[in-house]
């Protein structure tokens, strides 16, 4: 499958560049926040040593590549840390933009890789907590369950979005027709293997790891698939929520840094109410601005479609109402402040207010949850995949609930059911059921005057 | 930053957690022997018998009581069955959560009981809302408030769940983080097990009572016949986890269950009451099970394979197609169903409990009765959606009616051309 870029997809070149600079600024600031988080955690590190009987669970080895180490060897260690972070942040952001440029397919792959890494990190923590490296079969089983659940979800997505492709290829058609049955059979095999692998002295450990695996799957895999659903709705639904969460992190930190006085929650002593509220308003503003910029480009606002003729993804469409400028009347209260009577905005910007609000008010709870988790299991970071940044989960903990929210929001307020999916379901019904539905639909349309006397059109 | 006193308390908790030595199973405190909840009246009636026979009698009487209760409810109809399934689900959930409290000594955790029940409520609300919207479409269309609830159902359920999540985060207490996270995970896994199964049972029920009765009976029959075969012929042990099970019992149970499934489906397939999908009649405001029996429940002639012809002496046999499906259901009940039982046995051994609870005298808790059913409901549901029925027409219709007018029009045109092509719809004349 080729990935063709239609004309003009990234004529948005200098916008991309400016977004890149903005993100760079934001990421570097985000890193200074987590550096302070690091300092606050050292007290609990000594307790973690006693808890695990002298061996620290996740030794933070220095993963920084040799090249960087030598290049920065003459700077002081504090500046070196900042530089390492800065360079790696730049690398991550550049990578992020390249991926966006390459298109939805690659983004999907990236989301999947991130998901697998997060799963691996959390399972490894489970192994460490339960000293259960030697349990028979368990590593294999965890990965097997991950595979099953992914197969199930990807199968459902693929069937929806690649409908015509699937219908053409015979093996795919059978796989998709009996998809649920096959997935269930695969899962059952794993379940039976688990039962057969129960060993007399280790029942409890094995059940714990089984439960741990399932909860992790519930958290990690469902979120990643919702992200992919959002992505297919339009890249803007992927980029704006993620950016709002990142922005909120950073703005809350900055406001807290300058104005912070009243602590917010015992769980994270560094968060303050001033940071929280300041972060909220800045994120809303940022969301409005970012949506304004992005709504102008089709490459971001169009749903991702699979074109059967060219066998590639296309992001080309007539922009929906959401992305067409409209005049809004400014409420009288604000008129005096702002000085305009009406303003031209995209309807999407109104939605972005909802997204930013969620990101600022509820998103942090995902972060608190992860902090509580880390304190509960006495770990400083989920893993040390990214030098200076901790593990992948550390970057994504606040995103945790955002993907679900965006998906539910889209399903409830934006789009209705997918018409092509409905047609596909219709075609599998029996003839008498098809006729019944057709007649009811016809009656409904005539009723509403949508279908006049064009009955045999 | 922690004061000396605080650190000492922290260490104490760590020592306490160390007591839950996770490396071996030897530390869980023994569960106090279940209190004897046998009703007084039974005790007096049986006071003359020896203890062993008394146990058998109690079990026998209560089995009889449960079975009669079951038949009574079937007679009362689908709605009562739904309520029964719901109560069983709530009780199973309660039993498993109570075990969790005991394992983690976490009775005193702030908020946790309320939160567990709250999550149960949320998930049930979500699932029942999805089911109700589908099956009660006409009922719902008439009432404005329900319309609003249905349209934004997912959003409302998600908001409710989020509230619970935030309450959990706010309730995290410094010394008890780990316990709280454990209970949170325990709650979610329990919900995953009990609530999803019960809703699949209800969806199977709506497909037709036969899809509810045959699987459950097959599992029960397999339990009983495997025990009987094991009792008389049992020699080779089946699995270390349950030393009483034997291969002879397993295989004998398999064949008996298949035969039982055939015979039982034969009888049930003849009555509309069991065979028809449950529908809600908006005029009479009741559930009706009346329909033209589908092809599955109409007698057909099958040729007996030559191999069996010699044995049976018939060339063809009249059977319901459903009996073929019952063969698949019975096979699953005999081969894979027991794994659900082994899973529950392993769970009980892991947490050193004899029974899940002592709700039913002589039988243990509700979960003990339902452990083998665990996977059956999911299997039946997946089986139905894969092999029996397509998508639900009324749900499809509902979704069509929500579309934008232009989308509806284009769908209409596509459908029309498809139907004309297949000859189902004659091209209509103008006027």
Contacts between the chains, C-beta under 8 A, distances in Angstrom:
chain1	res1	chain2	res2	distance
A	43	B	1	5.2
A	43	B	2	6.8
A	47	B	7	7.6
A	47	B	10	6.4
A	47	B	11	7.9
A	47	B	14	7.7
A	50	B	11	7.3
A	50	B	14	7.1
A	51	B	14	5.5
A	129	B	22	7.9
A	130	B	22	5.4
A	131	B	22	6.8
A	131	B	23	5.9
A	177	B	386	7.7
A	178	B	386	5.2
A	180	B	382	5.2
A	180	B	385	5.9
A	180	B	386	5.7
A	181	B	382	5.4
A	181	B	383	7.1
A	181	B	386	4.0
A	181	B	387	7.5
A	184	B	378	6.8
A	184	B	379	7.0
A	184	B	382	4.5
A	188	B	336	6.3
A	188	B	375	7.0
A	188	B	379	8.0
A	191	B	339	6.7
A	191	B	343	7.6
A	191	B	375	7.5
A	192	B	336	7.0
A	192	B	339	5.2
A	194	B	343	7.8
A	195	B	241	7.4
A	195	B	339	5.0
A	195	B	342	4.8
A	195	B	343	5.3
A	195	B	346	6.7
A	196	B	239	7.5
A	198	B	241	5.8
A	198	B	342	7.8
A	198	B	346	4.7
A	200	B	240	6.9
A	201	B	24	6.0
A	201	B	25	6.3
A	202	B	24	8.0
A	202	B	25	7.4
A	203	B	25	5.9
A	203	B	346	5.5
A	203	B	347	7.9
A	203	B	349	5.2
A	203	B	350	3.5
A	204	B	22	7.2
A	204	B	25	5.1
A	204	B	28	7.6
A	204	B	350	4.1
A	204	B	351	6.8
A	205	B	22	6.3
A	205	B	23	7.5
A	206	B	346	7.7
A	206	B	350	7.5
A	207	B	346	7.0
A	207	B	347	6.1
A	207	B	350	4.9
A	207	B	351	7.9
A	208	B	22	7.4
A	211	B	185	6.1
A	211	B	186	7.1
A	211	B	189	4.8
A	212	B	185	7.2
A	214	B	189	5.8
A	214	B	192	6.7
A	215	B	185	4.7
A	215	B	188	5.8
A	215	B	189	6.4
A	218	B	188	6.7
A	218	B	192	7.2
A	265	B	170	7.3
A	266	B	174	6.8
A	267	B	169	7.3
A	267	B	172	5.7
A	362	B	162	6.3
A	362	B	166	7.0
A	365	B	165	6.7
A	365	B	166	5.2
A	365	B	169	5.0
A	368	B	169	4.8
A	368	B	172	7.7
A	369	B	165	7.6
A	369	B	168	7.9
A	369	B	169	5.4
A	372	B	169	6.7
A	372	B	172	4.7
A	372	B	177	5.5
A	372	B	180	7.8
A	372	B	181	7.0
A	373	B	177	8.0
A	373	B	181	6.1
A	375	B	177	5.3
A	376	B	177	3.5
A	376	B	178	4.1
A	376	B	180	7.4
A	376	B	181	4.8
A	377	B	178	6.7
A	377	B	181	7.9
A	401	B	162	7.0
A	401	B	165	7.5
A	404	B	158	6.8
A	405	B	158	7.1
A	408	B	154	5.2
A	408	B	155	5.5
A	408	B	158	4.6
A	409	B	155	7.1
A	411	B	154	5.8
A	412	B	151	7.6
A	412	B	152	5.3
A	412	B	154	5.7
A	412	B	155	4.1
A	413	B	155	7.6
A	416	B	399	7.4
A	416	B	402	4.8
A	416	B	403	5.3
A	416	B	404	6.9
A	416	B	407	7.6
A	417	B	399	4.1
A	417	B	400	7.9
A	417	B	402	6.5
A	417	B	403	6.7
A	419	B	403	6.2
A	419	B	407	4.9
A	419	B	410	7.0
A	419	B	411	5.4
A	422	B	396	6.3
A	422	B	399	5.8
A	422	B	400	6.0
A	422	B	403	7.7
A	422	B	411	6.6
A	423	B	411	6.2
A	423	B	414	5.7
A	423	B	415	7.2
A	425	B	390	7.2
A	425	B	391	4.2
A	425	B	396	5.6
A	426	B	396	6.4
A	426	B	415	6.3
A	426	B	418	8.0
A	427	B	418	6.9
A	428	B	390	4.1
A	428	B	391	6.5
A	429	B	390	5.1
A	429	B	391	6.8
A	429	B	393	6.1
A	429	B	396	7.5
A	430	B	390	7.4
A	431	B	422	7.3
A	431	B	424	4.8
A	433	B	390	8.0
A	433	B	393	4.6
A	434	B	415	7.5
A	434	B	419	6.4
A	434	B	424	6.4
A	435	B	419	7.0
A	435	B	424	5.9
A	435	B	425	6.8
A	436	B	393	6.9
A	437	B	393	6.0
A	437	B	396	6.4
A	437	B	397	5.4
A	437	B	400	7.2
A	437	B	415	7.8
A	438	B	412	7.8
A	438	B	415	5.3
A	438	B	416	7.0
A	438	B	419	6.0
A	438	B	425	6.9
A	440	B	397	5.9
A	441	B	397	7.5
A	441	B	400	5.7
A	441	B	401	7.8
A	441	B	408	7.0
A	441	B	411	7.5
A	441	B	412	5.7
A	441	B	415	7.2
A	442	B	412	6.8
A	444	B	401	6.1
A	444	B	408	7.7
A	445	B	408	6.2
A	445	B	409	6.9
A	445	B	412	6.1
A	448	B	405	6.9
A	450	B	405	4.9
A	450	B	408	6.7
A	450	B	409	5.9
A	451	B	409	6.9
A	451	B	412	7.0
A	453	B	430	7.9
A	455	B	428	6.1
A	455	B	430	7.3
A	456	B	427	6.7
A	456	B	428	5.2
A	456	B	429	7.5
A	456	B	430	6.0
A	457	B	413	7.1
